Amino acid sequence: MRCAIVQPSYIPWRGYFDLISRVDRFVFYDDVQYDHRGWRNRNRIKTPRGTQWLTVPVHARRIPICEIETVDSDWPREHLAALTRSYLRAPHFDEFRPWLERVYASPPRQLADFTIALTLDVARFLGITTPTLRSSSLQVHGAKTERLLEVLRAVGATRYLSGPSARAYLDVELLASAGIEVEWMTYDVPEYEQLYPPFDPHVTVLDFLFMAGAGGLKPALRSACST
């Protein structure tokens, strides 16, 4: 059984969803320490003036991601307004506008509750049916690769699909000794039409969704896996 384990992120890029689609079980790694200035609470959108950050304000502390709370402010209205301004002319924006308005009408206080629910909605739009769970539900312990191994054991995985950036720190030999085969994602992301050239493949998946519509993930990605 192939598994991927990734920290929850705010409206992540489409490669995140390609990874989810390629595994038998996807784990939101939500009980590791929150990383400042990462992707947990922010992402970028395309605008006529270039890319713009959308950042969810949080009470950031050295605590697990699942315990991080958002700041009580006007950020939901601001994010909805920014997305509407930037994508009103996108071919499929109107299809998702009612959903988008519901998402930002009353977001949960816990950051992970909000970002995971949003990610699962988008996965469903893209036709991805991979079962998911949160690592915080598994009550595992340890650090670094040892902790990942405990998660993999808990879900019964025999293969671990990882993004390429983990090559710098993942202890592949430790996983191999436990009978876990490591595979690596290699992203080869074809261009699609964007409202505001030049093309940028690393903005939020919402850019792709509003431009290409639901069910467009597979023909728009040619990611590969290697051992």
PASEBA-1860 file (N, C-alpha, C; in nm, 3 decimals):
! residues 227
1> MRCAIVQP> 0.085/-0.119/0.000/0.000/0.000/0.000/0.089/0.124/0.000 ~ 0.061/0.213/-0.094/0.141/0.335/-0.109/0.079/0.448/-0.029 ~ 0.164/0.521/0.044/0.117/0.629/0.131/0.202/0.754/0.110 ~ 0.140/0.869/0.125/0.212/0.997/0.129/0.175/1.068/0.259 ~ 0.271/1.143/0.314/0.251/1.213/0.440/0.300/1.356/0.421 ~ 0.209/1.452/0.426/0.244/1.591/0.396/0.172/1.685/0.493 ~ 0.240/1.790/0.533/0.178/1.888/0.620/0.062/1.957/0.549 ~ -0.047/1.984/0.620/-0.158/2.058/0.557/-0.114/2.199/0.519
9> SYIPWRGY> -0.164/2.246/0.407/-0.127/2.378/0.357/-0.251/2.454/0.314 ~ -0.236/2.584/0.302/-0.347/2.670/0.262/-0.359/2.672/0.111 ~ -0.471/2.625/0.058/-0.498/2.615/-0.087/-0.370/2.587/-0.166 ~ -0.310/2.468/-0.145/-0.178/2.438/-0.204/-0.180/2.432/-0.357 ~ -0.061/2.421/-0.416/-0.048/2.416/-0.561/-0.101/2.281/-0.612 ~ -0.118/2.269/-0.744/-0.182/2.149/-0.799/-0.097/2.024/-0.785 ~ 0.036/2.039/-0.773/0.120/1.922/-0.752/0.086/1.848/-0.624 ~ 0.040/1.922/-0.523/-0.003/1.863/-0.396/-0.117/1.764/-0.422
17> FDLISRVD> -0.208/1.802/-0.511/-0.323/1.717/-0.540/-0.285/1.600/-0.630 ~ -0.187/1.620/-0.716/-0.137/1.509/-0.796/-0.077/1.402/-0.704 ~ -0.005/1.446/-0.601/0.052/1.353/-0.504/-0.060/1.274/-0.434 ~ -0.164/1.344/-0.390/-0.276/1.275/-0.324/-0.337/1.171/-0.417 ~ -0.349/1.204/-0.545/-0.416/1.114/-0.639/-0.336/0.988/-0.667 ~ -0.206/0.988/-0.636/-0.119/0.876/-0.671/-0.097/0.776/-0.558 ~ -0.161/0.797/-0.445/-0.139/0.707/-0.332/-0.270/0.639/-0.292 ~ -0.255/0.532/-0.211/-0.371/0.459/-0.160/-0.423/0.521/-0.030
25> RFVFYDDV> -0.335/0.592/0.040/-0.374/0.659/0.164/-0.290/0.786/0.177 ~ -0.356/0.898/0.208/-0.285/1.024/0.225/-0.302/1.071/0.369 ~ -0.190/1.106/0.432/-0.191/1.150/0.571/-0.156/1.298/0.579 ~ -0.246/1.377/0.637/-0.215/1.516/0.667/-0.129/1.517/0.795 ~ -0.005/1.561/0.781/0.092/1.557/0.891/0.070/1.679/0.979 ~ -0.033/1.672/1.061/-0.079/1.792/1.132/-0.034/1.802/1.277 ~ 0.041/1.704/1.327/0.083/1.710/1.468/0.233/1.733/1.483 ~ 0.296/1.788/1.378/0.436/1.831/1.388/0.437/1.982/1.408
33> QYDHRGWR> 0.552/2.036/1.448/0.559/2.177/1.484/0.528/2.269/1.366 ~ 0.450/2.369/1.394/0.416/2.471/1.295/0.541/2.543/1.250 ~ 0.556/2.561/1.118/0.672/2.629/1.063/0.634/2.770/1.019 ~ 0.705/2.867/1.070/0.680/3.007/1.035/0.724/3.034/0.891 ~ 0.648/3.118/0.823/0.678/3.160/0.687/0.685/3.042/0.590 ~ 0.608/2.938/0.619/0.595/2.826/0.527/0.465/2.836/0.449 ~ 0.409/2.721/0.415/0.287/2.716/0.334/0.164/2.680/0.416 ~ 0.180/2.668/0.547/0.067/2.626/0.631/-0.047/2.727/0.627
41> NRNRIKTP> -0.015/2.855/0.622/-0.118/2.959/0.633/-0.114/3.059/0.518 ~ -0.046/3.027/0.410/-0.040/3.126/0.302/-0.016/3.059/0.168 ~ -0.054/3.129/0.062/-0.023/3.087/-0.074/-0.038/3.208/-0.166 ~ -0.009/3.187/-0.293/-0.006/3.298/-0.387/-0.114/3.282/-0.493 ~ -0.169/3.395/-0.539/-0.263/3.396/-0.650/-0.206/3.486/-0.760 ~ -0.262/3.470/-0.881/-0.223/3.556/-0.993/-0.315/3.677/-0.996 ~ -0.257/3.794/-1.020/-0.335/3.917/-1.032/-0.282/3.996/-1.152 ~ -0.354/4.098/-1.196/-0.303/4.179/-1.308/-0.171/4.246/-1.277
49> RGTQWLTV> -0.137/4.258/-1.148/-0.012/4.324/-1.108/0.095/4.225/-1.066 ~ 0.077/4.099/-1.100/0.173/3.996/-1.061/0.114/3.907/-0.952 ~ 0.197/3.826/-0.892/0.147/3.736/-0.788/0.126/3.812/-0.658 ~ 0.029/3.765/-0.580/-0.005/3.827/-0.452/-0.019/3.718/-0.347 ~ 0.036/3.744/-0.229/0.021/3.651/-0.118/-0.116/3.665/-0.053 ~ -0.179/3.553/-0.024/-0.294/3.549/0.065/-0.245/3.479/0.193 ~ -0.247/3.550/0.304/-0.194/3.497/0.430/-0.303/3.497/0.536 ~ -0.325/3.380/0.594/-0.420/3.370/0.705/-0.345/3.409/0.833
57> PVHARRIP> -0.385/3.516/0.902/-0.314/3.554/1.024/-0.341/3.453/1.136 ~ -0.235/3.412/1.204/-0.248/3.311/1.308/-0.174/3.354/1.434 ~ -0.211/3.293/1.544/-0.137/3.307/1.669/-0.023/3.206/1.663 ~ 0.088/3.244/1.603/0.197/3.152/1.574/0.284/3.129/1.697 ~ 0.296/3.003/1.734/0.381/2.964/1.845/0.451/2.833/1.810 ~ 0.541/2.792/1.894/0.613/2.666/1.871/0.528/2.550/1.925 ~ 0.419/2.527/1.855/0.326/2.421/1.891/0.288/2.344/1.765 ~ 0.224/2.228/1.778/0.184/2.151/1.659/0.087/2.229/1.570
65> ICEIETVD> 0.091/2.199/1.442/0.004/2.265/1.345/-0.142/2.254/1.386 ~ -0.183/2.138/1.437/-0.323/2.115/1.470/-0.371/2.202/1.586 ~ -0.281/2.269/1.657/-0.320/2.354/1.768/-0.315/2.503/1.734 ~ -0.269/2.536/1.615/-0.259/2.676/1.573/-0.398/2.733/1.548 ~ -0.424/2.852/1.604/-0.552/2.919/1.584/-0.536/3.043/1.497 ~ -0.639/3.073/1.421/-0.637/3.192/1.337/-0.674/3.315/1.420 ~ -0.630/3.429/1.374/-0.660/3.556/1.441/-0.800/3.601/1.404 ~ -0.873/3.651/1.500/-1.008/3.702/1.476/-0.998/3.839/1.411
73> SDWPREHL> -1.007/3.841/1.279/-0.995/3.966/1.204/-1.079/3.955/1.077 ~ -1.061/4.047/0.985/-1.142/4.052/0.863/-1.079/3.975/0.748 ~ -0.981/3.887/0.777/-0.910/3.819/0.669/-1.000/3.735/0.578 ~ -1.107/3.666/0.627/-1.189/3.589/0.533/-1.252/3.676/0.424 ~ -1.305/3.791/0.464/-1.364/3.881/0.366/-1.258/3.933/0.269 ~ -1.140/3.964/0.321/-1.032/4.016/0.237/-0.985/3.911/0.136 ~ -0.973/3.786/0.178/-0.929/3.680/0.087/-1.034/3.654/-0.020 ~ -1.160/3.650/0.020/-1.267/3.630/-0.078/-1.269/3.744/-0.179
81> AALTRSYL> -1.253/3.866/-0.133/-1.252/3.982/-0.222/-1.134/3.976/-0.319 ~ -1.017/3.938/-0.270/-0.898/3.929/-0.355/-0.916/3.823/-0.463 ~ -0.969/3.707/-0.425/-0.992/3.600/-0.522/-1.097/3.642/-0.625 ~ -1.200/3.707/-0.581/-1.305/3.751/-0.673/-1.252/3.854/-0.772 ~ -1.177/3.952/-0.722/-1.119/4.053/-0.812/-1.029/3.990/-0.916 ~ -0.947/3.896/-0.875/-0.846/3.841/-0.965/-0.903/3.740/-1.064 ~ -1.009/3.669/-1.026/-1.055/3.557/-1.109/-1.198/3.572/-1.161 ~ -1.257/3.688/-1.147/-1.394/3.708/-1.192/-1.410/3.674/-1.339
89> RAPHFDEF> -1.308/3.701/-1.419/-1.315/3.674/-1.563/-1.266/3.535/-1.601 ~ -1.227/3.453/-1.504/-1.182/3.317/-1.534/-1.300/3.233/-1.584 ~ -1.277/3.142/-1.680/-1.387/3.068/-1.743/-1.477/2.991/-1.647 ~ -1.420/2.941/-1.537/-1.498/2.855/-1.448/-1.520/2.916/-1.310 ~ -1.491/3.044/-1.294/-1.503/3.103/-1.161/-1.647/3.097/-1.108 ~ -1.743/3.125/-1.193/-1.882/3.128/-1.148/-1.930/2.992/-1.097 ~ -1.871/2.882/-1.149/-1.909/2.749/-1.103/-1.876/2.730/-0.955 ~ -1.766/2.792/-0.912/-1.717/2.770/-0.777/-1.743/2.886/-0.683
97> RPWLERVY> -1.801/2.992/-0.734/-1.821/3.110/-0.651/-1.911/3.083/-0.530 ~ -2.024/3.011/-0.544/-2.105/2.982/-0.424/-2.028/2.903/-0.319 ~ -1.948/2.804/-0.363/-1.865/2.727/-0.270/-1.764/2.818/-0.202 ~ -1.700/2.904/-0.279/-1.598/2.994/-0.225/-1.659/3.086/-0.119 ~ -1.777/3.135/-0.145/-1.842/3.223/-0.048/-1.877/3.148/0.080 ~ -1.916/3.021/0.069/-1.943/2.941/0.189/-1.815/2.915/0.269 ~ -1.706/2.887/0.197/-1.578/2.859/0.262/-1.535/2.974/0.352 ~ -1.551/3.096/0.302/-1.503/3.213/0.376/-1.611/3.278/0.462
105> ASPPRQLA> -1.732/3.224/0.460/-1.840/3.283/0.540/-1.817/3.265/0.689 ~ -1.769/3.145/0.728/-1.749/3.117/0.870/-1.642/3.011/0.888 ~ -1.516/3.045/0.859/-1.408/2.946/0.871/-1.385/2.906/1.016 ~ -1.347/2.780/1.042/-1.320/2.736/1.179/-1.199/2.809/1.238 ~ -1.194/2.814/1.369/-1.085/2.884/1.436/-0.951/2.812/1.419 ~ -0.953/2.679/1.422/-0.828/2.603/1.407/-0.782/2.608/1.262 ~ -0.658/2.650/1.241/-0.604/2.662/1.105/-0.614/2.530/1.029 ~ -0.571/2.419/1.091/-0.570/2.290/1.022/-0.710/2.244/0.985
113> DFTIALTL> -0.807/2.271/1.072/-0.945/2.235/1.039/-0.990/2.306/0.911 ~ -0.952/2.432/0.899/-0.989/2.511/0.782/-0.916/2.463/0.656 ~ -0.783/2.452/0.663/-0.706/2.420/0.543/-0.731/2.277/0.496 ~ -0.748/2.183/0.588/-0.773/2.044/0.548/-0.910/2.031/0.482 ~ -1.012/2.094/0.541/-1.146/2.087/0.482/-1.146/2.149/0.342 ~ -1.075/2.260/0.325/-1.067/2.325/0.194/-0.997/2.234/0.093 ~ -0.887/2.170/0.137/-0.813/2.079/0.050/-0.900/1.961/0.007 ~ -0.976/1.905/0.099/-1.063/1.792/0.067/-1.173/1.833/-0.031
121> DVARFLGI> -1.224/1.954/-0.018/-1.323/2.004/-0.114/-1.264/2.009/-0.254 ~ -1.145/2.067/-0.266/-1.081/2.079/-0.397/-1.050/1.942/-0.455 ~ -1.001/1.849/-0.371/-0.973/1.714/-0.418/-1.099/1.650/-0.476 ~ -1.210/1.672/-0.410/-1.337/1.617/-0.458/-1.374/1.679/-0.593 ~ -1.355/1.810/-0.608/-1.382/1.874/-0.736/-1.298/1.813/-0.848 ~ -1.175/1.776/-0.815/-1.083/1.721/-0.914/-1.100/1.572/-0.935 ~ -1.198/1.512/-0.869/-1.225/1.370/-0.889/-1.131/1.278/-0.814 ~ -1.064/1.329/-0.711/-0.970/1.249/-0.633/-1.045/1.185/-0.516
129> TTPTLRSS> -1.036/1.054/-0.503/-1.111/0.981/-0.401/-1.021/0.911/-0.299 ~ -0.895/0.945/-0.296/-0.800/0.883/-0.203/-0.844/0.900/-0.059 ~ -0.850/0.792/0.021/-0.881/0.806/0.165/-0.773/0.888/0.235 ~ -0.815/0.974/0.327/-0.720/1.058/0.401/-0.745/1.045/0.550 ~ -0.644/1.082/0.627/-0.658/1.093/0.771/-0.555/1.190/0.823 ~ -0.569/1.229/0.949/-0.476/1.322/1.012/-0.383/1.245/1.104 ~ -0.254/1.278/1.099/-0.158/1.207/1.183/-0.188/1.226/1.331 ~ -0.254/1.335/1.368/-0.287/1.359/1.508/-0.383/1.255/1.562
137> SLQVHGAK> -0.451/1.183/1.473/-0.543/1.079/1.517/-0.472/0.948/1.547 ~ -0.343/0.939/1.515/-0.270/0.813/1.528/-0.190/0.802/1.658 ~ -0.166/0.915/1.724/-0.093/0.916/1.851/0.046/0.852/1.838 ~ 0.120/0.891/1.733/0.255/0.840/1.714/0.356/0.931/1.783 ~ 0.478/0.881/1.801/0.582/0.957/1.870/0.712/0.949/1.790 ~ 0.815/1.016/1.839/0.944/1.017/1.772/0.967/1.145/1.696 ~ 1.075/1.150/1.620/1.112/1.269/1.545/1.166/1.230/1.409 ~ 1.155/1.322/1.315/1.210/1.307/1.180/1.165/1.176/1.116
145> TERLLEVL> 1.259/1.100/1.058/1.222/0.979/0.985/1.160/0.874/1.077 ~ 1.205/0.870/1.202/1.148/0.773/1.296/0.997/0.797/1.313 ~ 0.959/0.922/1.319/0.816/0.955/1.334/0.739/0.919/1.207 ~ 0.795/0.949/1.091/0.732/0.911/0.965/0.712/0.759/0.959 ~ 0.813/0.686/1.003/0.804/0.540/1.003/0.689/0.493/1.090 ~ 0.671/0.556/1.204/0.561/0.517/1.293/0.425/0.542/1.226 ~ 0.415/0.652/1.152/0.291/0.680/1.080/0.267/0.574/0.972 ~ 0.371/0.543/0.897/0.360/0.443/0.791/0.320/0.307/0.847
153> RAVGATRY> 0.378/0.271/0.958/0.342/0.144/1.022/0.196/0.146/1.068 ~ 0.153/0.259/1.123/0.017/0.270/1.177/-0.090/0.251/1.070 ~ -0.058/0.294/0.946/-0.157/0.281/0.838/-0.134/0.158/0.752 ~ -0.029/0.081/0.783/-0.002/-0.042/0.709/0.061/-0.022/0.573 ~ 0.138/0.085/0.558/0.199/0.116/0.429/0.324/0.030/0.403 ~ 0.345/-0.002/0.278/0.467/-0.072/0.235/0.550/0.014/0.141 ~ 0.491/0.122/0.090/0.562/0.215/0.003/0.532/0.358/0.047 ~ 0.634/0.443/0.042/0.620/0.582/0.083/0.655/0.671/-0.035
161> LSGPSARA> 0.558/0.750/-0.080/0.579/0.843/-0.192/0.606/0.981/-0.135 ~ 0.722/1.036/-0.168/0.765/1.162/-0.109/0.797/1.265/-0.217 ~ 0.781/1.390/-0.180/0.825/1.497/-0.268/0.976/1.503/-0.275 ~ 1.032/1.563/-0.381/1.177/1.561/-0.402/1.257/1.637/-0.297 ~ 1.199/1.736/-0.231/1.276/1.814/-0.134/1.318/1.732/-0.012 ~ 1.250/1.621/0.014/1.283/1.539/0.131/1.411/1.458/0.113 ~ 1.465/1.456/-0.008/1.590/1.381/-0.031/1.702/1.431/0.061 ~ 1.695/1.557/0.102/1.802/1.617/0.182/1.803/1.565/0.326
169> YLDVELLA> 1.690/1.513/0.374/1.687/1.475/0.515/1.625/1.339/0.545 ~ 1.559/1.278/0.449/1.492/1.151/0.476/1.593/1.037/0.489 ~ 1.581/0.958/0.595/1.669/0.842/0.617/1.609/0.722/0.544 ~ 1.645/0.708/0.417/1.589/0.603/0.332/1.627/0.465/0.384 ~ 1.750/0.452/0.437/1.796/0.323/0.487/1.712/0.276/0.606 ~ 1.673/0.370/0.692/1.589/0.333/0.806/1.455/0.278/0.759 ~ 1.396/0.344/0.659/1.269/0.296/0.607/1.285/0.162/0.537 ~ 1.394/0.147/0.462/1.418/0.020/0.392/1.435/-0.095/0.491
177> SAGIEVEW> 1.502/-0.070/0.602/1.522/-0.174/0.702/1.391/-0.218/0.766 ~ 1.290/-0.130/0.759/1.158/-0.162/0.812/1.065/-0.216/0.704 ~ 1.119/-0.239/0.585/1.039/-0.294/0.476/0.957/-0.192/0.400 ~ 0.995/-0.063/0.411/0.923/0.044/0.341/1.004/0.090/0.220 ~ 0.948/0.076/0.102/1.014/0.124/-0.020/0.983/0.271/-0.040 ~ 1.085/0.352/-0.069/1.067/0.496/-0.090/1.061/0.526/-0.239 ~ 0.962/0.601/-0.279/0.950/0.648/-0.416/0.948/0.801/-0.415 ~ 0.997/0.862/-0.523/1.008/1.007/-0.529/0.923/1.062/-0.641
185> MTYDVPEY> 0.853/1.170/-0.612/0.778/1.240/-0.715/0.874/1.326/-0.798 ~ 0.854/1.326/-0.928/0.926/1.416/-1.019/0.821/1.495/-1.095 ~ 0.819/1.625/-1.074/0.713/1.707/-1.133/0.754/1.760/-1.269 ~ 0.670/1.733/-1.369/0.686/1.789/-1.502/0.550/1.852/-1.535 ~ 0.536/1.979/-1.507/0.403/2.042/-1.507/0.382/2.122/-1.636 ~ 0.298/2.072/-1.726/0.271/2.146/-1.849/0.197/2.277/-1.820 ~ 0.209/2.371/-1.909/0.141/2.498/-1.893/-0.007/2.486/-1.926 ~ -0.086/2.570/-1.864/-0.225/2.587/-1.901/-0.247/2.738/-1.914
193> EQLYPPFD> -0.356/2.778/-1.972/-0.382/2.920/-1.992/-0.410/2.989/-1.859 ~ -0.340/3.096/-1.832/-0.365/3.177/-1.714/-0.409/3.316/-1.759 ~ -0.485/3.383/-1.672/-0.536/3.516/-1.707/-0.424/3.618/-1.723 ~ -0.320/3.603/-1.644/-0.218/3.707/-1.637/-0.080/3.646/-1.661 ~ -0.035/3.640/-1.787/0.100/3.589/-1.817/0.206/3.675/-1.748 ~ 0.330/3.620/-1.731/0.375/3.490/-1.777/0.325/3.377/-1.688 ~ 0.336/3.255/-1.741/0.287/3.138/-1.670/0.367/3.114/-1.541 ~ 0.294/3.083/-1.436/0.356/3.049/-1.307/0.291/2.921/-1.257
201> PHVTVLDF> 0.365/2.808/-1.253/0.305/2.680/-1.213/0.285/2.664/-1.064 ~ 0.341/2.753/-0.983/0.346/2.731/-0.839/0.248/2.814/-0.757 ~ 0.147/2.872/-0.823/0.044/2.944/-0.748/-0.059/2.843/-0.697 ~ -0.153/2.892/-0.615/-0.255/2.804/-0.560/-0.331/2.727/-0.667 ~ -0.378/2.609/-0.629/-0.457/2.526/-0.719/-0.585/2.595/-0.764 ~ -0.632/2.695/-0.689/-0.754/2.765/-0.730/-0.738/2.833/-0.865 ~ -0.616/2.879/-0.896/-0.590/2.939/-1.027/-0.622/2.837/-1.136 ~ -0.573/2.715/-1.118/-0.597/2.607/-1.214/-0.745/2.570/-1.219
209> LFMAGAGG> -0.807/2.559/-1.102/-0.947/2.518/-1.095/-1.037/2.619/-1.164 ~ -1.013/2.748/-1.142/-1.097/2.851/-1.203/-1.074/2.861/-1.354 ~ -0.955/2.823/-1.400/-0.925/2.830/-1.542/-0.964/2.703/-1.618 ~ -0.937/2.586/-1.559/-0.957/2.459/-1.629/-1.084/2.386/-1.589 ~ -1.137/2.416/-1.471/-1.259/2.351/-1.426/-1.233/2.221/-1.354 ~ -1.340/2.162/-1.300/-1.329/2.037/-1.226/-1.292/1.922/-1.320 ~ -1.220/1.825/-1.267/-1.184/1.707/-1.342/-1.069/1.727/-1.438 ~ -1.002/1.842/-1.433/-0.896/1.868/-1.528/-0.757/1.836/-1.481
217> LKPALRSA> -0.744/1.770/-1.366/-0.611/1.750/-1.308/-0.523/1.658/-1.391 ~ -0.571/1.539/-1.423/-0.486/1.438/-1.487/-0.429/1.483/-1.621 ~ -0.511/1.536/-1.712/-0.452/1.579/-1.839/-0.357/1.697/-1.828 ~ -0.358/1.764/-1.714/-0.274/1.884/-1.701/-0.147/1.860/-1.623 ~ -0.125/1.736/-1.580/-0.003/1.704/-1.506/0.061/1.578/-1.566 ~ 0.192/1.576/-1.569/0.263/1.456/-1.614/0.368/1.417/-1.512 ~ 0.330/1.422/-1.385/0.425/1.386/-1.281/0.462/1.239/-1.291 ~ 0.583/1.209/-1.246/0.630/1.071/-1.249/0.678/1.030/-1.110
225> CST> 0.692/0.901/-1.089/0.743/0.848/-0.963/0.866/0.764/-0.994 ~ 0.964/0.769/-0.904/1.083/0.687/-0.921/1.131/0.639/-0.785 ~ 1.202/0.528/-0.784/1.254/0.475/-0.658/1.395/0.527/-0.634
END
